[in-house]
């Protein structure tokens, strides 16, 4: 495959820095007890490769790369370390670990589904693995792809998901460990919800037009450990029963990625769906609490801010709405646990971003807002232009917002609007970018970029 490159970086800067201390590392290695060796191994791995970006929206699942020092200015000819073509089409975000970047992609108009891997330092294509074939690819929404869910990486294993078309696990050498397409449900516009790891379980949200469920797979085998059918869909199912034709069942479908949170020492898997958001015990699948709303086709991932959970859903189908919830609730969420809600300038697709007590939003149509996360009150609203599907990133003390037109708007993460820069690259940006150390990785509709300031 041909490759367009610019200023090839032969080695990550962190690796070069580590090599300068190789003699001290060797001495330390020889004097380690077994349990200390394990700690040392992971510490050195992190220092060599920078921090991982292992899942959709990064290590916390919330777009936080605040420790990164990303450039404020770039273009096709400036601060692009490399740019390489991506075979096929897809909207999945890059995930990064141990010097590898993994993506999913679809070829032959969705007939062949692949996992692909690039070298983080050079952009060289390392692996291109076909996982599934689909004789009858579903029709697509103009804003979706056959490879939209983002992979998740853990301990040298890459877990990829193509919605109802299949789920698989690969090694970092591109070998298939297992794959399954046993989870059958109807998705007329293809999938979008990304997998989430919890201990030895791979958590998937499957909200189709026929059945809706949350399921946990054994990450070693791909076998189902538990499966919980969605509840609280009575209204949506009544509407489905009264609908005929291609749109039958649309009122029960959703595309959001769930979020693992810790509440009072226990874990919850928070998963927005049609007409409600629910929290589940990730070990058993038992529902803990749920909040009712009105609407389907949820996309945005929730965020946690202190003791508040922020969920982006609907007040009614035409009104995207933010809900701030105390996740200590049990059963149906009442007024005591619903702290505030707001539908002004609320996005549908891009997920919210938290920095301290500030909540940043970018509406699909290009309006940015800053709210007080504790009250929902507005600090500022500003038209920044463009259309948005990708979720924003916090880097340093700045918010990076990526438009479908290829323009990145950067503003200060503060309660007064301060524009820092606008940058443009070629191609359409639908995937949320990734960060590793001080480099930004952006997937467009045709290429993968590594963007960073020079040493």
C-alpha positions as CSV (number, residue, x, y, z in Angstrom):
1,X,0.0,0.0,0.0
2,X,1.3,3.4,-0.9
3,X,1.9,5.9,2.0
4,X,2.1,9.6,2.1
5,X,4.5,10.8,4.7
6,X,5.7,14.1,6.1
7,X,8.7,14.4,8.4
8,X,8.9,10.8,9.4
9,X,9.6,10.4,13.1
10,X,11.7,7.3,13.5
11,X,11.1,6.9,17.2
12,X,8.8,8.4,19.9
13,X,10.5,11.2,21.8
14,X,9.8,9.3,25.1
15,X,11.7,6.3,23.7
16,X,14.7,8.4,22.9
17,X,14.6,9.9,26.3
18,X,14.4,6.5,28.0
19,X,17.4,5.2,25.9
20,X,19.7,7.8,27.5
21,X,19.2,6.1,30.8
22,X,19.5,2.5,29.6
23,X,22.5,1.6,31.9
24,X,20.6,2.6,35.0
25,X,17.5,0.6,33.8
26,X,19.7,-2.5,33.2
27,X,21.1,-2.2,36.8
28,X,17.6,-1.8,38.2
29,X,16.3,-4.8,36.3
30,X,19.0,-7.1,37.8
31,X,18.1,-6.2,41.3
32,X,14.3,-6.6,41.2
33,X,12.3,-9.1,43.1
34,X,9.5,-10.8,41.0
35,X,6.6,-8.7,42.3
36,X,8.6,-5.5,41.9
37,X,9.6,-6.6,38.4
38,X,5.9,-6.5,37.4
39,X,5.5,-3.0,38.7
40,X,8.7,-1.9,37.1
41,X,7.7,-3.5,33.7
42,X,4.5,-1.5,33.5
43,X,6.2,1.7,34.8
44,X,8.9,1.5,32.1
45,X,6.3,0.6,29.4
46,X,4.4,3.8,30.2
47,X,7.6,5.9,30.2
48,X,8.6,4.5,26.8
49,X,5.3,5.0,25.1
50,X,3.7,7.8,27.0
51,X,0.2,7.3,28.4
52,X,-2.1,5.0,26.6
53,X,-5.3,6.0,24.9
54,X,-7.0,2.6,25.3
55,X,-10.7,3.3,24.5
56,X,-13.2,5.7,23.1
57,X,-12.4,9.2,24.6
58,X,-9.2,8.0,26.3
59,X,-8.2,6.5,29.7
60,X,-11.1,8.0,31.6
61,X,-13.6,7.7,28.7
62,X,-14.1,11.5,29.0
63,X,-11.7,13.1,26.6
64,X,-9.2,14.2,29.3
65,X,-5.7,14.7,28.0
66,X,-5.0,17.6,30.3
67,X,-1.4,16.5,30.9
68,X,-0.6,16.7,27.2
69,X,1.2,19.6,25.6
70,X,-0.4,19.7,22.1
71,X,0.4,22.4,19.5
72,X,-2.0,25.3,19.0
73,X,-1.2,25.7,15.3
74,X,-1.0,23.2,12.5
75,X,-1.9,22.7,8.8
76,X,-1.2,20.2,6.1
77,X,2.4,21.5,5.9
78,X,3.0,22.4,9.5
79,X,3.4,20.2,12.6
80,X,2.2,17.1,10.8
81,X,4.8,14.4,11.6
82,X,3.2,11.9,9.3
83,X,0.0,11.4,7.3
84,X,-0.9,7.9,6.0
85,X,-3.9,6.6,4.0
86,X,-6.5,4.4,5.8
87,X,-7.9,1.5,3.7
88,X,-11.7,1.4,3.6
89,X,-14.1,3.6,5.5
90,X,-14.9,4.0,9.1
91,X,-15.6,6.4,12.0
92,X,-14.0,4.5,14.9
93,X,-11.5,6.5,16.9
94,X,-7.8,5.5,17.1
95,X,-6.8,3.6,20.3
96,X,-3.2,3.6,21.3
97,X,-1.0,1.3,23.4
98,X,2.7,0.2,23.4
99,X,3.5,2.0,20.2
100,X,0.6,0.7,18.3
101,X,-2.5,2.5,16.9
102,X,-5.6,0.3,16.2
103,X,-8.7,1.3,14.1
104,X,-11.5,-0.6,12.5
105,X,-12.6,-0.1,8.9
106,X,-15.0,-1.5,6.4
107,X,-14.2,-2.4,2.8
108,X,-16.5,-3.4,-0.1
109,X,-19.3,-1.1,1.1
110,X,-19.5,-2.9,4.4
111,X,-19.1,-6.4,3.0
112,X,-15.7,-6.9,4.7
113,X,-14.9,-5.7,8.2
114,X,-11.3,-5.3,9.3
115,X,-9.1,-4.3,12.2
116,X,-6.0,-2.4,11.2
117,X,-2.8,-1.4,13.1
118,X,-0.3,1.4,12.5
119,X,3.1,2.1,14.1
120,X,2.7,5.1,16.4
121,X,6.2,6.4,15.6
122,X,6.2,6.2,11.8
123,X,2.6,5.5,10.6
124,X,3.7,2.3,8.9
125,X,0.8,-0.2,8.4
126,X,1.6,-3.2,10.6
127,X,-1.5,-5.4,10.4
128,X,-4.7,-5.5,8.3
129,X,-6.9,-8.3,9.6
130,X,-10.2,-9.3,8.0
131,X,-12.6,-10.4,10.8
132,X,-16.1,-10.6,9.3
133,X,-17.8,-10.8,6.0
134,X,-21.3,-9.4,5.5
135,X,-23.2,-10.6,2.4
136,X,-26.0,-8.0,2.9
137,X,-24.6,-4.9,4.6
138,X,-27.3,-2.7,6.1
139,X,-28.2,0.7,4.8
140,X,-26.3,3.5,6.4
141,X,-27.2,6.9,7.8
142,X,-25.2,9.6,6.0
143,X,-23.4,10.3,9.3
144,X,-22.6,6.7,10.2
145,X,-20.3,3.9,8.9
146,X,-20.0,0.1,9.0
147,X,-17.0,0.5,11.4
148,X,-18.0,3.2,13.9
149,X,-17.6,1.5,17.4
150,X,-14.1,2.2,18.8
151,X,-11.9,-0.7,19.9
152,X,-10.6,-1.1,23.5
153,X,-7.1,-2.3,24.4
154,X,-6.0,-4.1,27.5
155,X,-2.8,-6.1,28.3
156,X,-1.8,-6.8,24.7
157,X,-5.4,-7.7,23.6
158,X,-7.5,-5.6,21.2
159,X,-11.2,-6.0,21.4
160,X,-13.2,-4.8,18.4
161,X,-16.9,-4.5,17.8
162,X,-19.0,-4.0,14.7
163,X,-22.4,-3.9,16.4
164,X,-24.7,-6.8,15.3
165,X,-22.1,-7.8,12.7
166,X,-19.7,-9.2,15.2
167,X,-17.2,-8.8,18.0
168,X,-13.6,-10.1,18.1
169,X,-10.4,-10.2,20.2
170,X,-6.9,-10.0,18.7
171,X,-3.4,-10.1,20.0
172,X,-1.0,-7.2,19.5
173,X,0.6,-9.3,16.8
174,X,-2.7,-9.3,14.8
175,X,-3.7,-12.9,15.6
176,X,-7.4,-13.6,16.2
177,X,-8.0,-15.0,19.7
178,X,-11.8,-15.3,19.3
179,X,-14.6,-13.9,17.4
180,X,-18.4,-14.1,17.6
181,X,-21.5,-12.9,15.8
182,X,-23.9,-14.6,18.1
183,X,-25.4,-11.4,19.4
184,X,-28.2,-10.9,16.9
185,X,-30.3,-7.7,16.8
186,X,-31.4,-5.4,14.0
187,X,-29.6,-2.1,13.4
188,X,-30.9,-0.4,10.3
189,X,-28.2,2.3,10.3
190,X,-25.3,0.0,11.5
191,X,-23.8,0.2,15.0
192,X,-22.0,2.9,17.0
193,X,-21.8,1.9,20.7
194,X,-18.2,1.1,21.7
195,X,-17.2,-1.8,24.0
196,X,-16.1,-1.2,27.6
197,X,-13.9,-3.4,29.7
198,X,-14.5,-4.2,33.4
199,X,-12.2,-6.7,35.0
200,X,-12.6,-9.9,32.9
201,X,-15.7,-8.7,31.2
202,X,-16.3,-7.0,27.9
203,X,-19.5,-4.9,28.3
204,X,-21.6,-4.2,25.2
205,X,-24.8,-2.1,24.7
206,X,-27.1,-3.5,22.0
207,X,-30.1,-1.3,21.4
208,X,-31.7,-2.6,18.2
209,X,-35.1,-2.0,16.6
210,X,-36.2,-5.5,17.5
211,X,-34.5,-6.3,20.8
212,X,-32.6,-4.2,23.3
213,X,-30.1,-5.5,25.9
214,X,-26.9,-5.0,27.8
215,X,-24.5,-7.9,27.8
216,X,-21.1,-9.0,29.3
217,X,-18.8,-11.3,27.4
218,X,-15.9,-13.2,28.9
219,X,-12.9,-11.3,27.5
220,X,-10.9,-14.5,27.2
221,X,-13.4,-16.6,25.3
222,X,-16.1,-14.3,24.0
223,X,-18.8,-16.3,25.7
224,X,-21.8,-14.6,27.3
225,X,-21.5,-14.2,31.1
226,X,-24.7,-12.3,31.7
227,X,-27.3,-10.6,29.5
228,X,-29.9,-8.1,30.8
229,X,-32.9,-7.1,28.7
230,X,-33.7,-3.3,28.7
231,X,-36.7,-2.3,30.7
232,X,-38.8,0.9,30.7
233,X,-39.5,0.8,27.0
234,X,-43.3,0.4,27.2
235,X,-44.1,3.7,25.4
236,X,-41.5,3.1,22.7
237,X,-42.8,-0.4,22.1
238,X,-46.4,0.8,21.8
239,X,-45.2,3.3,19.2
240,X,-43.4,0.5,17.4
241,X,-46.5,-1.7,17.3
242,X,-48.4,1.2,15.7
243,X,-45.7,1.8,13.0
244,X,-45.2,-0.1,9.8
245,X,-42.6,0.0,7.1
246,X,-38.9,0.7,7.3
247,X,-39.2,2.9,10.4
248,X,-40.8,0.2,12.5
249,X,-38.8,-0.2,15.8
250,X,-36.9,3.1,15.4
251,X,-38.3,4.4,18.7
252,X,-36.4,1.7,20.6
253,X,-32.9,2.0,19.0
254,X,-29.9,3.9,20.5
255,X,-26.1,4.2,19.8
256,X,-24.6,5.5,23.0
257,X,-21.4,4.1,24.7
258,X,-21.8,3.4,28.4
259,X,-19.5,4.7,31.1
260,X,-18.1,2.9,34.2
261,X,-18.2,4.9,37.3
262,X,-17.5,4.3,41.0
263,X,-20.3,5.2,43.5
264,X,-19.9,4.6,47.3
265,X,-17.1,2.1,46.7
266,X,-19.0,0.1,44.1
267,X,-19.0,0.1,40.3
268,X,-21.8,1.1,38.0
269,X,-22.1,0.7,34.2
270,X,-24.2,3.7,33.1
271,X,-25.8,3.1,29.7
272,X,-28.2,5.6,27.9
273,X,-30.9,4.0,25.8
274,X,-34.2,4.9,24.3
275,X,-36.6,6.6,26.7
276,X,-34.3,6.1,29.7
277,X,-30.8,5.8,31.1
278,X,-30.0,3.0,33.5
279,X,-27.1,2.0,35.7
280,X,-26.2,-1.7,36.0
281,X,-24.0,-3.7,38.3
282,X,-21.2,-4.6,35.8
283,X,-20.5,-8.0,37.6
284,X,-24.1,-9.3,37.4
285,X,-26.1,-7.0,35.0
286,X,-28.6,-6.2,37.7
287,X,-30.2,-2.8,37.2
288,X,-29.5,-0.3,40.0
289,X,-31.3,2.9,39.0
290,X,-33.0,4.5,36.0
291,X,-34.1,7.9,34.8
292,X,-37.0,8.3,32.4
293,X,-37.0,10.7,29.5
294,X,-38.6,10.8,26.0
295,X,-36.6,10.0,22.9
296,X,-34.5,7.5,21.0
297,X,-31.2,7.4,19.0
298,X,-29.0,8.5,21.9
299,X,-25.3,8.8,20.9
300,X,-23.3,10.8,23.4
301,X,-21.3,9.2,26.2
302,X,-22.0,10.3,29.7
303,X,-19.4,12.1,31.8
304,X,-18.8,12.3,35.6
305,X,-18.1,15.5,37.4
306,X,-17.4,15.2,41.1
307,X,-20.5,13.5,42.5
308,X,-22.7,14.4,39.5
309,X,-23.3,12.3,36.4
310,X,-24.1,14.2,33.2
311,X,-26.2,12.4,30.7
312,X,-27.0,13.8,27.3
313,X,-30.4,12.5,26.0
314,X,-33.8,13.9,25.2
315,X,-36.7,15.8,26.9
316,X,-38.6,14.9,23.8
317,X,-37.3,13.7,20.4
318,X,-36.7,17.2,19.0
319,X,-35.1,18.5,22.2
320,X,-31.7,17.1,23.2
321,X,-31.4,17.6,26.9
322,X,-28.7,17.4,29.6
323,X,-29.6,15.6,32.9
324,X,-27.4,16.0,36.0
325,X,-27.9,13.1,38.3
326,X,-26.7,11.9,41.7
327,X,-25.9,8.3,40.9
328,X,-26.5,7.2,44.5
329,X,-30.2,6.7,43.6
330,X,-31.9,3.3,43.8
331,X,-34.7,2.4,41.4
332,X,-36.5,5.2,39.6
333,X,-34.6,8.6,39.9
334,X,-36.8,11.2,41.5
335,X,-36.4,14.9,42.1
336,X,-34.0,14.3,45.0
337,X,-31.5,12.8,42.7
338,X,-32.1,14.9,39.5
339,X,-30.1,18.0,40.3
340,X,-30.8,20.0,37.1
341,X,-31.7,19.6,33.4
342,X,-31.2,21.9,30.4
343,X,-32.1,21.7,26.7
344,X,-30.7,25.0,25.4
345,X,-27.8,24.5,22.9
346,X,-27.5,20.8,23.9
347,X,-25.7,18.6,21.4
348,X,-27.0,15.3,20.1
349,X,-23.9,13.5,18.9
350,X,-20.7,15.1,20.4
351,X,-20.2,14.1,24.0
352,X,-19.7,16.7,26.8
353,X,-16.4,17.6,28.3
354,X,-15.6,18.4,32.0
355,X,-12.8,20.6,33.4
356,X,-13.1,21.2,37.1
357,X,-16.4,22.8,37.7
358,X,-16.9,23.7,34.1
359,X,-18.9,21.7,31.5
360,X,-18.2,22.4,27.8
361,X,-20.6,21.5,25.0
362,X,-20.3,21.8,21.3
363,X,-23.7,21.5,19.5
364,X,-23.8,19.5,16.2
365,X,-24.5,22.7,14.3
366,X,-21.4,24.6,15.7
367,X,-22.4,26.4,18.9
368,X,-20.0,26.0,21.9
369,X,-21.2,26.6,25.4
370,X,-19.7,26.6,28.9
371,X,-21.8,25.8,31.9
372,X,-21.4,25.6,35.7
373,X,-21.4,21.8,36.2
374,X,-23.0,22.1,39.6
375,X,-26.0,24.2,38.6
376,X,-26.3,24.0,34.8
377,X,-26.1,27.8,34.6
378,X,-24.5,29.3,31.5
379,X,-21.1,31.1,31.6
380,X,-21.0,31.7,27.8
381,X,-22.2,30.6,24.4
382,X,-20.3,31.2,21.2
383,X,-20.9,30.3,17.6
384,X,-17.6,28.7,16.4
385,X,-18.9,27.5,13.0
386,X,-19.0,24.1,11.2
387,X,-20.8,20.9,11.9
388,X,-19.7,18.5,14.6
389,X,-19.8,14.7,15.3
390,X,-16.5,14.1,17.0
391,X,-16.2,14.7,20.7
392,X,-13.9,17.4,22.1
393,X,-10.6,16.9,24.0
394,X,-9.1,18.7,27.0
395,X,-5.4,19.2,26.6
396,X,-3.4,21.5,28.8
397,X,-5.9,24.2,29.7
398,X,-7.5,24.2,26.3
399,X,-10.5,22.6,24.6
400,X,-10.0,21.2,21.1
401,X,-13.1,20.9,19.0
402,X,-13.0,19.0,15.6
403,X,-15.5,19.9,12.9
404,X,-16.7,17.6,10.1
405,X,-15.1,20.1,7.7
406,X,-11.6,19.4,9.0
407,X,-11.3,22.6,11.1
408,X,-10.2,22.4,14.8
409,X,-11.3,25.3,17.0
410,X,-9.2,25.7,20.2
411,X,-10.4,27.8,23.1
412,X,-9.4,28.2,26.7
413,X,-11.0,26.0,29.3
414,X,-12.3,28.8,31.4
415,X,-15.5,30.6,32.3
416,X,-14.9,33.4,29.8
417,X,-14.6,32.6,26.1
418,X,-11.1,33.1,24.7
419,X,-10.3,31.8,21.2
420,X,-6.8,30.3,21.0
421,X,-6.5,29.1,17.4
422,X,-8.3,27.6,14.4
423,X,-6.5,25.0,12.2
424,X,-7.5,23.1,9.1
425,X,-6.5,19.8,7.5
426,X,-8.0,18.1,4.4
427,X,-10.8,15.6,4.7
428,X,-13.9,15.1,6.8
429,X,-13.5,14.4,10.6
430,X,-16.2,12.2,12.1
431,X,-14.1,10.1,14.5
432,X,-13.1,11.6,17.9
433,X,-9.2,12.0,17.9
434,X,-6.8,10.4,20.3
435,X,-3.7,11.7,22.2
436,X,-0.5,10.0,23.2
437,X,2.1,11.9,25.2
438,X,2.2,15.3,23.3
439,X,0.9,14.0,19.9
440,X,-2.6,14.3,18.5
441,X,-3.9,11.6,16.2
442,X,-6.7,12.6,13.9
443,X,-8.7,10.2,11.7
444,X,-10.3,11.8,8.6
445,X,-12.4,10.0,6.0
446,X,-9.2,9.1,4.2
447,X,-6.1,9.5,6.3
448,X,-4.6,9.2,9.8
449,X,-2.5,12.1,11.0
450,X,0.1,12.5,13.7
451,X,0.2,16.1,14.8
452,X,2.8,17.5,17.2
453,X,5.1,20.4,17.9
454,X,8.8,19.9,17.2
455,X,11.2,19.1,20.1
